């Protein structure tokens, strides 16, 4: 069964450093998403991406965040200057199109120290 | 604003019994709802979905009920098994946009299955 792959599974970074979280969505999917989950809390929407541009973003997704689909297969989330409160699980998801079949990756646990 | 919430944060159930997980949503315009299961250290896993033009949908050992009058969603798990122990989230999607269709998740209910 096709999977959404995320790397790394766990990343530790110092406050103020830049991090890039990587995702390989399912190959024929058209819609891409990043969500995050702070420990013990619900999953929160960050951003959706379609047709090589952001289609929607949440209040969390401020100027410190950016997304990119550099080569047609990877989908990345960059945090320019990490803060302690950015510590969370970050989930990538993709969706094929007219149907609502979201597939989530297993997540990257980001720990900012 | 939009919100999706759960009544019970933790549900303890005996193996073999049925489980019922509840969810309230506030956006009456939402037209699609999904239940997800999340095991420790993993991403949300699709369980079952339902569109707003339905009030019941059944899958393998799971049933989702939608009551639009009171904006309530429930997930029933029949003959709960140890492997059902996880956190369960409901999620809603507002009416279709040209692109996006973000999910709004509820707060989650932890199901603990006792042997």
Interface residues (C-beta under 8 A of the other chain):
Chain A: X4 X31 X33 X35 X41 X42 X43 X44 X45 X48 X50 X51 X55 X56 X58 X91 X93 X95 X100 X101 X102 X103 X104 X105 X106 X107
Chain B: X32 X34 X41 X42 X43 X44 X45 X46 X49 X89 X91 X93 X97 X98 X99 X100 X101 X102 X103 X104 X105 X106 X107 X108
